């Protein structure tokens, strides 16, 4: 069995965008993940990586009501390669399909113990068995 697991913390780059795909709800989100380091000359550097997140079904609805721009979150999910056509050209990009989400802080304010949400895989395209 292969393992496909992603864990990240970061801040949301915007409010979740919801749409319907058939009879299922899907939320699209952007997550900013900062990395800071000090170089040998003592200068401080910061680099931000952006990730595309997707939540399906009931987790999408929870994202819509719970999350806002700038909220700090912990997410778990699986990496998925998506392919789409635009203007006659085929494009590819990676996205993280969310399975678990914890709200850590509301746009700079502590969220207390955190609000944790698990996707129970009821609407997933396929349910995978985790080998641990």
N, C-alpha and C positions, 0 to 999 in steps of 0.2 A: 504494500500500500504506500502511495506517495503522500507527502505532506505539503500542503499549500496553506500557510497561515501567516497573516500579517497583523502586527500589533503596533499602534501608533498613538501618540498624544500630540495635541496641537490645538490651534484656534480655528474656528470656522471662518472662512473668507466671505461668507454671505449667508443669507437665509436659505433654507432648503427649497429647491424648486420641485414641485410635485406635478406629475402628469399621470394619466391613465394609459396603460398598455393592455388592451383587451379589457378584461374585467379586474385587472390587478393594478394597484397603486405603486408608483415608483418615485422615490425622492433622490434627487441629485444634489450633492454637496461638494464643497471644496475645503480641504484641510491644509493649513499652513503649519509646517513643522520646522522650527528654528534650530540651528546648530551654531554654537558659539565656541570659539577657541582663541588662544593667545599664541601668536607666532614667536619664534626664537628672539626677535627683536623687541618683544614686549607689547606689540600692537594687538589690540582686540579686534577680532573679525566676527562677522555674522553672515550666515548663509541660510536662506529660506527655501525649502522644497515644498512644492504644491502637489497634492494628491487629489484625484477624483474619487469620490465615494458614491456608492449606490445602495439604497435600502429599498427592499421590496415589501409589499403587503402591509401587515399591521405595524411593522417597524417603520415604514415610510410615514404612516399617519402619526406615529409617536414623534418622529423627527419634526414633522410639521408643527405640532403643538408645543414641543418642549425646547427646540433649539432656535437660537438667534445668532446673528452676526457677532463674531468676537468671542462666543462661548468657548471655553476650554473643555475638550472632551478626550476620552480614551476610547479607542475603537479597536475591534478585532474583526477579522474577516478573511476572505480569500482573494488572491490576486487573479484577475481575469483579463484576458486580452479581448478588447472589443474592436470590431471592424465596422466601418460605416462608409457610405458613399456621399460625397458632396461635390457638386458641380462637375460630375462625370469622373471624379478621381476617387480612388479607394484610399481611406485613411485607417490607421490603426492606433490604438492607445490602450494603456493599462488603466484599470479601475479596480478599486477594492470593493467587493460586495460585502456589505456589513452583515455580521451575525450577532454582534454584541456592541453595546454602546454605554458608556458611563459619563454623565455630565459632571465635570470636575469643578467648574466655576462659571458663573454667568457673567460674561463680558467684563471680567476684572473683579467680580465679587465671588467669594467662596460659596459653593453650592452645598456646604455642610458635608454630610457623609457621602454625598453623591447620589444621583438618581441612576440606577442601573437598569438597563433594558436588554433582554436577550431576545433574539429572533428564534422562535421555536421551530424554525424550518418548516412551518406548515405550508408556506407558499413558495418554498424554494423549488427551482427547476429540478434539482436532484439532491437527495440527502446522502451525505457521505459519512462513512463510519470513521471516527478518529481513532488511531491506533494506540491510545493511552488512556 
